[in-house]
Amino acid sequence: MALKIKAKEATSIINSLAGGVVPRIGVQHITVGRKLEIEAFTAALDDVVNGHSIVKFWIGDFGSGKSFILHLLNTVATKQKFVVSNADFTPENRLYANDGKAVALYSAIMDNVAIQTKPEGGALPTLLDKWIEQVVSKTALANNISITEIREERYFELIQRNISETINEVTDTGGFDFGVVVIKYYEGYIKNDDHLRRSALKWLKGEYRTKTEARQDLGVREIVNDLNYYDMLKNFCRLFVSIGYSGFMINLDEAINLYKISTSTMRAKNYEKILTIFNDCFQGKVSNLFINFAGTKEFLDNERRGLFSYDALKTRLETNRFETTEYRDLAQPVIKLVPLDHNEIFVLLKKLKEIFDFNFNIKSNITEQDIHTFMEEMFNKNGADEFLTPREVIRDFVNILSILRQNPDIDKLKLISEIEISDERPNESVFDSIEEL
C-alpha cells in the first residue's frame, strides 16, 4: 500500500524522533498498539460533545509513550472538531502559584491552541476572527444590513453591543473585562489597528504582568492571573463551543514536575487544584471540557509526594479492583499505558523506515531481516530489560538510518552491533529524600 503522508509530516516525524521528542504533527502515521486506548478515548469524546466534561490521567514509565499518546489524542480530537492545546508542567509552570507560575501555564496553553487547519498551534487569532465574523454576519442579517455595509464605522456600536451580549452568555467569572478586551480585538480587527489587536491578544493569553500596563493599552481593570486563569479557560471553552466547535481539550504533560515541588504545602495546593478540576468536570459544573494529565507511576501512586498523598484524589483515582491485565477498564479516570510488545515495535520500525525513505526520496539499504537484527541487538544488551525504552529504540533506529543515508558504504551490521544501552530515566526517588522546606 502506498504511503499516504504529507512531506511536512514526514519531515516533522523524522526530525523530532531523531531528537528524542514527539512530533507535533503526523503521529497517526506511526501509531501502533494503541487501538483499545483510542477506542475508549473516542467514546469519551462523544460524551464531551454531548455536554459532559472529563479528566483522564495517562500513566506510564519514562519513555513509554505518554507524550506520544497525548499528541495522538490531539489528532483524533481535532478530527472531531475540538479545539485542543498542549502544555508541559515545568519548574516555572504549575496549576497553583502566587508568583506567576500558574498564569505562565495558562499562557502556554493559550499559545498552543490548535484546530485541524492549524495543528501546530497559534490558532487563537483564527478562532477569534471566525467568531467575530459570525457575530458580524448575524448582526447584518438581523438588521437587514448588507454584509459590506455592516462593517462601516457607523455600525460599530451595534456590533459592539452584540459582541457584549454574546460574551455575557458564554462567560462566567471575569466576563466583563473579557468582553471589553474582545471588543477591543474587534476594533483592531475592523480598523486594521495591529497594535490594538496584539494588545487584546496579549491580555487574552495572560501575558500582561501589571494591571497598569493593561489599563493603559486596553482600559481594563483586571488581568489574567494565578487566581482567575482557570475561570478564563472555562470562558474560552464556552466561547469555542458557541463558535461551533465540539469542545476544548487541554493536554498537560510532564506532571512529574508537580511531584518534584519541594514543599509539601505547595504540592498539596497543586493537587487541590487538580481535585477542583476533577470535581468540576465529573459533577457537571463545566461542559465540553476534556483535560488530560500525563505522568509517571511515581507521580500517581507515591503516597508521600504523588497524587495518592492527597487522600481526596487517592479515593477518586485508585484502580478498579476488578481490572486485570486481560480485562482492562479504559473508562476509568486513570489509564496505565501498557508497553509496546516486540511485534508492535517491529511494525513501528518498518513504518519509520518507509517514512524516512519518503522524506529523503531514497531507498534505504535496510531489510526486514536487518530490523530483526537491530531489535535483537537492542533487546539482548545488558540492561535492556531494566533501562530500554521505546523512545531509545526509535531514536537509535532513526539515527542508524541517518548514518546509512550519508555513508552508504558503511557496514550496517557492524554499526548495529555498536549499540549501547544507557539509563535515561530521571531519578525520581531522590525527591523522597529531599528535606522539605
C-alpha positions as CSV (number, residue, x, y, z in Angstrom):
1,M,0.0,0.0,0.0
2,A,1.4,3.4,-1.0
3,L,2.4,5.7,1.9
4,K,-0.2,8.5,2.4
5,I,1.7,11.2,4.2
6,K,2.5,14.8,3.6
7,A,6.1,15.9,3.1
8,K,5.7,18.3,6.1
9,E,4.5,15.5,8.3
10,A,7.3,13.2,7.2
11,T,10.0,15.8,8.0
12,S,8.4,16.6,11.4
13,I,8.4,12.9,12.3
14,I,12.0,12.2,11.3
15,N,13.5,15.3,12.8
16,S,11.5,15.0,16.1
17,L,12.2,11.3,16.7
18,A,15.9,11.8,15.9
19,G,15.9,14.3,18.7
20,G,14.1,12.0,21.1
21,V,10.8,14.1,21.2
22,V,7.3,13.5,19.9
23,P,6.4,15.2,16.5
24,R,3.7,17.8,16.7
25,I,2.1,16.6,13.5
26,G,1.8,13.3,11.7
27,V,1.8,11.0,14.8
28,Q,-1.2,9.0,13.3
29,H,1.3,7.6,10.7
30,I,3.4,5.9,13.4
31,T,0.7,4.7,15.7
32,V,0.8,1.0,16.7
33,G,-0.6,-0.9,19.6
34,R,-3.0,1.7,21.0
35,K,-6.2,0.6,19.4
36,L,-8.1,0.0,22.7
37,E,-7.0,3.2,24.2
38,I,-8.1,5.2,21.2
39,E,-11.4,3.5,21.0
40,A,-12.0,4.3,24.7
41,F,-10.9,7.9,24.1
42,T,-13.2,8.3,21.1
43,A,-16.1,7.1,23.2
44,A,-15.2,9.7,25.9
45,L,-15.0,12.4,23.3
46,D,-18.6,11.6,22.3
47,D,-19.7,12.2,25.9
48,V,-17.9,15.6,25.9
49,V,-19.6,16.6,22.6
50,N,-22.9,15.9,24.4
51,G,-22.1,18.4,27.1
52,H,-20.2,16.3,29.7
53,S,-16.6,17.1,30.9
54,I,-13.9,14.5,31.6
55,V,-10.4,14.3,33.2
56,K,-8.0,11.5,32.3
57,F,-4.6,10.6,33.7
58,W,-2.3,8.7,31.3
59,I,0.3,6.9,33.4
60,G,3.4,5.2,32.2
61,D,7.2,4.8,32.7
62,F,9.7,7.3,31.4
63,G,9.8,6.9,27.6
64,S,6.8,4.6,27.4
65,G,4.8,6.8,25.1
66,K,2.8,9.3,27.3
67,S,3.7,12.3,25.3
68,F,3.1,10.4,22.1
69,I,-0.4,9.4,23.2
70,L,-1.3,13.0,24.0
71,H,-0.3,14.1,20.5
72,L,-2.3,11.2,19.1
73,L,-5.3,12.3,21.1
74,N,-4.9,15.8,19.6
75,T,-5.1,14.3,16.1
76,V,-8.3,12.3,17.0
77,A,-9.9,15.2,18.8
78,T,-9.3,17.8,16.0
79,K,-10.9,15.5,13.5
80,Q,-14.0,15.5,15.8
81,K,-13.9,19.4,15.6
82,F,-12.3,20.0,19.0
83,V,-10.1,22.9,19.9
84,V,-7.0,21.4,21.5
85,S,-3.9,22.6,23.3
86,N,-0.8,21.0,24.8
87,A,1.4,22.4,27.6
88,D,4.1,21.0,29.8
89,F,4.5,21.3,33.5
90,T,7.9,22.8,34.3
91,P,9.6,24.3,37.4
92,E,8.1,27.6,36.1
93,N,4.6,26.3,35.0
94,R,2.2,24.8,37.5
95,L,-1.5,24.7,38.4
96,Y,-1.3,26.7,41.6
97,A,1.1,29.5,42.5
98,N,1.2,33.0,43.8
99,D,4.3,34.2,41.9
100,G,3.1,34.0,38.2
101,K,3.8,30.3,37.6
102,A,0.1,29.3,37.3
103,V,-0.6,32.1,34.8
104,A,2.5,31.0,32.9
105,L,0.9,27.6,32.4
106,Y,-2.2,29.3,31.2
107,S,-0.2,31.4,28.7
108,A,1.5,28.2,27.4
109,I,-2.0,26.7,26.9
110,M,-3.4,29.6,25.0
111,D,-0.3,30.0,22.9
112,N,-0.6,26.4,21.8
113,V,-4.3,26.4,20.9
114,A,-4.8,24.3,17.8
115,I,-7.5,23.3,15.4
116,Q,-7.5,20.9,12.4
117,T,-6.4,23.6,10.0
118,K,-3.7,24.8,12.3
119,P,-2.4,21.7,14.1
120,E,0.8,23.2,15.2
121,G,-0.8,25.8,17.5
122,G,-1.2,29.6,17.3
123,A,-4.8,29.2,16.3
124,L,-6.3,31.7,18.9
125,P,-6.4,34.7,16.4
126,T,-8.0,32.5,13.8
127,L,-10.7,31.4,16.2
128,L,-11.4,35.0,17.4
129,D,-11.6,36.2,13.8
130,K,-14.0,33.4,12.9
131,W,-16.2,34.2,15.9
132,I,-16.2,37.9,15.1
133,E,-17.2,37.2,11.5
134,Q,-20.1,35.1,12.8
135,V,-21.3,37.9,15.1
136,V,-21.0,40.4,12.2
137,S,-22.9,38.2,9.8
138,K,-25.7,37.6,12.4
139,T,-25.9,41.3,13.1
140,A,-26.2,42.1,9.5
141,L,-28.9,39.5,8.9
142,A,-30.9,40.5,12.0
143,N,-30.9,44.2,11.0
144,N,-31.3,43.7,7.3
145,I,-28.0,45.4,6.5
146,S,-25.6,44.2,3.8
147,I,-22.5,42.3,4.9
148,T,-20.3,45.0,3.4
149,E,-22.2,47.9,4.9
150,I,-22.3,46.5,8.4
151,R,-18.5,47.0,8.6
152,E,-18.8,50.7,8.3
153,E,-17.9,52.7,11.4
154,R,-21.4,54.0,11.9
155,Y,-22.5,50.4,12.8
156,F,-19.6,49.9,15.2
157,E,-21.8,50.4,18.4
158,L,-24.3,47.9,17.0
159,I,-21.6,45.2,16.6
160,Q,-20.2,46.1,19.9
161,R,-23.5,45.6,21.7
162,N,-24.0,42.2,20.0
163,I,-20.5,41.1,21.0
164,S,-21.1,42.1,24.6
165,E,-24.4,40.2,24.6
166,T,-22.7,37.1,23.2
167,I,-19.8,37.4,25.7
168,N,-22.3,37.7,28.6
169,E,-23.9,34.4,27.5
170,V,-20.7,32.4,27.4
171,T,-18.7,33.9,30.3
172,D,-18.9,33.5,34.0
173,T,-16.2,34.9,36.3
174,G,-14.3,37.8,34.7
175,G,-16.8,38.2,31.9
176,F,-16.8,42.0,31.9
177,D,-13.1,42.5,31.3
178,F,-13.1,39.5,29.0
179,G,-15.8,41.2,26.9
180,V,-14.1,44.6,26.9
181,V,-10.9,43.0,25.6
182,V,-12.7,41.0,22.9
183,I,-14.4,44.3,21.8
184,K,-11.0,45.9,21.6
185,Y,-9.8,43.0,19.5
186,Y,-12.8,43.6,17.2
187,E,-12.0,47.3,17.0
188,G,-8.4,46.4,16.0
189,Y,-9.7,43.8,13.5
190,I,-12.2,46.1,11.8
191,K,-9.9,49.2,11.8
192,N,-6.7,47.2,10.9
193,D,-5.1,48.5,14.1
194,D,-2.4,45.9,14.7
195,H,-1.2,47.3,17.9
196,L,-4.7,47.2,19.5
197,R,-5.3,43.7,18.2
198,R,-1.9,42.5,19.5
199,S,-2.7,44.1,22.9
200,A,-6.0,42.4,23.1
201,L,-4.4,39.0,22.3
202,K,-1.7,39.7,24.9
203,W,-4.4,40.1,27.5
204,L,-6.4,37.1,26.4
205,K,-3.2,35.0,26.5
206,G,-2.4,36.1,30.0
207,E,0.8,37.9,29.0
208,Y,0.2,41.2,30.9
209,R,2.1,41.3,34.2
210,T,0.7,44.5,35.6
211,K,-2.8,46.0,35.7
212,T,-1.4,49.4,35.0
213,E,0.1,48.3,31.6
214,A,-3.2,46.6,30.7
215,R,-5.2,49.7,31.7
216,Q,-3.0,51.9,29.6
217,D,-3.3,49.7,26.5
218,L,-6.9,48.5,26.8
219,G,-8.7,50.4,29.6
220,V,-9.5,47.2,31.6
221,R,-9.3,46.9,35.4
222,E,-8.0,43.3,35.7
223,I,-5.6,41.0,34.1
224,V,-5.5,37.2,33.9
225,N,-3.5,36.0,36.9
226,D,-2.7,33.0,39.1
227,L,-6.1,33.1,40.8
228,N,-8.5,33.5,37.8
229,Y,-6.8,31.7,34.9
230,Y,-8.9,28.6,35.3
231,D,-12.1,30.7,35.0
232,M,-10.7,32.1,31.8
233,L,-10.1,28.6,30.4
234,K,-13.7,27.8,31.1
235,N,-14.8,31.1,29.4
236,F,-12.8,30.1,26.3
237,C,-14.3,26.6,26.4
238,R,-17.8,28.1,26.2
239,L,-16.7,30.6,23.5
240,F,-15.3,27.8,21.3
241,V,-18.5,25.8,21.7
242,S,-20.5,28.9,20.8
243,I,-18.5,29.2,17.6
244,G,-19.5,25.7,16.6
245,Y,-16.6,23.5,18.0
246,S,-17.3,20.3,19.9
247,G,-15.3,21.3,23.0
248,F,-11.9,22.3,24.4
249,M,-9.3,19.6,25.1
250,I,-6.3,20.5,27.2
251,N,-3.3,18.1,27.5
252,L,-0.9,18.7,30.4
253,D,2.3,16.7,30.1
254,E,5.4,16.2,32.4
255,A,3.2,16.1,35.6
256,I,6.3,14.7,37.4
257,N,7.2,18.3,37.8
258,L,4.4,18.7,40.3
259,Y,5.7,15.7,42.2
260,K,9.1,17.4,42.3
261,I,7.8,20.6,44.0
262,S,10.0,20.7,47.1
263,T,7.5,22.0,49.7
264,S,4.6,19.8,50.8
265,T,2.3,22.7,51.2
266,M,2.8,23.9,47.6
267,R,2.5,20.4,46.3
268,A,-0.8,19.9,48.1
269,K,-2.1,23.2,46.7
270,N,-1.4,22.0,43.2
271,Y,-3.1,18.6,43.9
272,E,-6.0,20.5,45.4
273,K,-6.3,22.4,42.1
274,I,-6.4,19.0,40.3
275,L,-9.2,17.9,42.6
276,T,-11.1,21.1,41.9
277,I,-10.8,20.5,38.1
278,F,-11.7,16.8,38.6
279,N,-14.8,17.6,40.6
280,D,-15.9,20.4,38.3
281,C,-15.8,18.0,35.3
282,F,-17.4,15.0,36.9
283,Q,-20.1,16.9,38.8
284,G,-21.3,18.8,35.8
285,K,-20.1,22.2,36.8
286,V,-18.4,22.8,33.4
287,S,-19.4,21.5,30.0
288,N,-17.5,20.4,26.9
289,L,-14.1,20.4,28.6
290,F,-11.6,17.4,28.4
291,I,-8.4,17.6,30.4
292,N,-5.6,15.0,30.1
293,F,-2.7,14.7,32.5
294,A,0.4,12.6,31.7
295,G,2.7,11.4,34.3
296,T,4.8,8.5,35.7
297,K,3.7,5.8,38.1
298,E,5.5,7.7,40.9
299,F,3.5,10.9,40.2
300,L,0.3,8.9,40.6
301,D,0.8,6.4,43.5
302,N,3.7,7.6,45.6
303,E,1.9,8.1,48.9
304,R,4.4,10.6,50.2
305,R,4.7,13.0,47.2
306,G,2.4,11.8,44.5
307,L,-1.3,12.2,43.9
308,F,-2.0,9.4,46.3
309,S,-0.5,11.6,49.1
310,Y,-3.7,13.7,48.8
311,D,-6.5,11.5,50.2
312,A,-9.3,13.0,48.3
313,L,-7.5,12.3,45.0
314,K,-6.4,8.8,46.0
315,T,-10.1,7.7,46.6
316,R,-11.0,9.0,43.2
317,L,-8.0,7.6,41.2
318,E,-7.4,4.2,42.6
319,T,-7.6,1.5,40.0
320,N,-10.8,-0.5,39.5
321,R,-10.1,-3.5,41.8
322,F,-11.7,-5.9,39.3
323,E,-9.3,-4.9,36.5
324,T,-6.7,-7.5,35.4
325,T,-4.0,-7.5,32.7
326,E,-6.5,-9.4,30.5
327,Y,-9.6,-7.4,31.3
328,R,-8.8,-3.7,31.4
329,D,-11.2,-0.8,32.4
330,L,-10.4,2.0,30.0
331,A,-13.4,4.0,31.1
332,Q,-11.9,4.8,34.5
333,P,-10.0,8.2,35.1
334,V,-6.6,6.6,35.2
335,I,-5.3,4.7,32.1
336,K,-2.0,2.9,32.6
337,L,-0.1,2.6,29.3
338,V,1.0,-1.0,28.6
339,P,4.4,-1.1,26.9
340,L,4.6,-2.0,23.2
341,D,5.5,-5.6,22.6
342,H,8.2,-6.7,20.2
343,N,5.9,-7.3,17.3
344,E,4.4,-3.8,17.6
345,I,7.8,-2.3,17.8
346,F,8.8,-4.2,14.6
347,V,5.8,-2.8,12.8
348,L,6.6,0.7,14.0
349,L,10.2,0.5,12.8
350,K,9.0,-0.7,9.4
351,K,6.8,2.4,9.2
352,L,9.6,4.6,10.3
353,K,11.9,3.2,7.6
354,E,9.2,3.9,5.0
355,I,8.7,7.4,6.2
356,F,12.4,8.1,6.3
357,D,12.8,6.9,2.7
358,F,9.9,9.1,1.6
359,N,11.3,12.1,3.4
360,F,14.7,11.9,1.7
361,N,13.4,10.3,-1.6
362,I,15.7,7.3,-1.2
363,K,15.5,3.6,-0.7
364,S,17.4,2.7,2.5
365,N,19.6,-0.4,2.5
366,I,17.7,-1.8,5.5
367,T,15.7,-5.0,5.1
368,E,13.2,-6.6,7.4
369,Q,15.9,-9.0,8.5
370,D,18.1,-6.0,9.4
371,I,15.3,-4.6,11.5
372,H,15.0,-8.0,13.3
373,T,18.8,-8.0,13.8
374,F,18.6,-4.4,15.2
375,M,15.9,-5.4,17.6
376,E,17.7,-8.5,18.8
377,E,20.8,-6.4,19.4
378,M,18.9,-3.8,21.3
379,F,16.8,-6.1,23.5
380,N,19.6,-8.6,24.2
381,K,22.1,-6.0,25.5
382,N,22.9,-5.9,29.2
383,G,20.5,-3.6,31.0
384,A,17.9,-3.7,28.2
385,D,15.2,-5.2,30.4
386,E,15.6,-2.5,33.0
387,F,16.6,0.6,31.1
388,L,15.5,0.3,27.5
389,T,12.5,2.4,26.4
390,P,10.6,2.7,23.1
391,R,12.0,6.2,22.9
392,E,15.6,5.0,22.8
393,V,14.8,2.2,20.4
394,I,13.2,4.6,18.0
395,R,15.8,7.3,18.2
396,D,18.7,4.8,17.7
397,F,16.9,3.3,14.7
398,V,16.4,6.7,13.0
399,N,20.0,7.7,13.8
400,I,21.2,4.5,12.1
401,L,19.1,5.3,9.1
402,S,20.6,8.7,9.0
403,I,24.2,7.4,9.2
404,L,23.5,4.9,6.4
405,R,21.9,7.6,4.2
406,Q,25.0,9.8,4.4
407,N,27.5,6.9,4.5
408,P,26.2,4.2,2.1
409,D,29.4,2.2,2.2
410,I,29.4,1.6,5.9
411,D,29.0,-1.9,7.3
412,K,25.4,-1.7,8.6
413,L,25.7,-4.9,10.7
414,K,28.9,-3.5,12.4
415,L,27.0,-0.3,13.1
416,I,24.1,-2.1,14.6
417,S,26.4,-4.2,16.8
418,E,27.9,-1.0,18.4
419,I,24.6,0.0,20.0
420,E,24.9,0.7,23.7
421,I,22.1,0.8,26.3
422,S,22.1,3.6,28.9
423,D,19.7,4.5,31.7
424,E,17.9,7.7,30.6
425,R,15.3,7.7,33.3
426,P,15.3,10.6,35.8
427,N,15.9,9.6,39.3
428,E,12.5,10.4,40.7
429,S,13.0,8.6,44.0
430,V,15.7,11.0,45.0
431,F,13.0,13.6,45.7
432,D,11.7,11.4,48.6
433,S,14.9,12.1,50.5
434,I,14.9,15.9,49.9
435,E,14.4,17.8,53.1
436,E,11.1,19.6,53.0
437,L,11.4,23.3,53.5
